Amino acid sequence: MTETKARPRLGRSEATQGYFLVAPPFLYALLLLAAPLAAIVLFSFWTQDYLTLDTTLTLKNYREALSDPLYGELLLRSLVISLAVTAATVLTAFPIAYFISFSVPPSRKSMWIFLITIPFWSSYLMRVFLWKVILGYNGVLNTTLTGLGIIDEPLSFILYNANAVVITLAHAYAPFAILPIYVALEKIDRSLLEASRDLGESRVMTFLRVTLPLAMPGVVAAVLIVFIPTIGDYVTPRLVGGPNGLMIANMIQTQFLKLNNAPMGAALAVLAMAMVTAVSLIFLFLNRRYLKGQK
């Protein structure tokens, strides 16, 4: 009887210790993540007239955001640019990660990973300004192409538009896409690939039916890591996007800092978060359907 009574107490003690261990990071996440998010959501239901803040709950900001064509255009442009950046980044990152995982000797893989992280040594703003120099009307790219006789006059569609934003963001987030894909490829059991080849599958079919499905966790991680922050980027569109490359984050910044209309900026932020959540869930659903089809 003594032993049976002591066991539940021991279990409760272990559970209590577990709660105490989890409590600090939980409270930390609650204060720094959930509380600001809840404040933004609450703010979006208020209204503001310059310095006068009306805390009466209303849907006015959402009605205006959904009815004004300017906000709809910025949301759509942000979605298109983010999807383009994600596609360009992941499609270029996968071959690099595949090469490092399958072709580079194990003794040199750490050096390649080290080289991939070199862009992080410089400031993000410095990299954006360097792309302005490269893509400018009289920049490095146009000067080189003109000097080689490939073009007669400088290209005007590669700077101060959505194309420049896609190029700059794809370069900035490339390491974030390469590393998770590389980790997923490294975890693949090479004997599975050999078994597929022994059963008569070609290299292409082995890649499509074995390598790619097993690497999908890394691809999913890369897609989410790139897509979610790019839709909220406002520095790059402001510096290299021009009028036709601005995104919803630039309007949110304008509402908060220039128009002194924080509730409208909060409403736009909530709509942008909802759009990101919807697209991410759709991608995860399609990925699950793809993996089920491979089984």
Secondary structure, DSSP 8 states (H G I E B T S, - for coil): -HHHHHHHHHHHHHHHHHHHHHHHHHHHHIIIIIHHHHHHHHHTTSEEETTEEE----SHHHHHHHH-HHHHHHHHHHHHHHHHHHHHHHHHHHHHHHHHHHTS-HHHHHHHHHHHTGGGGS-HHHHHHHHHHHHSTTSHHHHHHHHTTS-SS--SSSSSSHHHHHHHHHHHTHHHHHHHHHHHHHTS-HHHHHHHHHTT--HHHHIIIIIHHHHHHHHHHHHHHHHHHHTT--HHIIIII-GGG--HHHHHHHHHHTS--HHHHHHHHHHHHHHHHHHHHHHHHHHHHHHHHH-
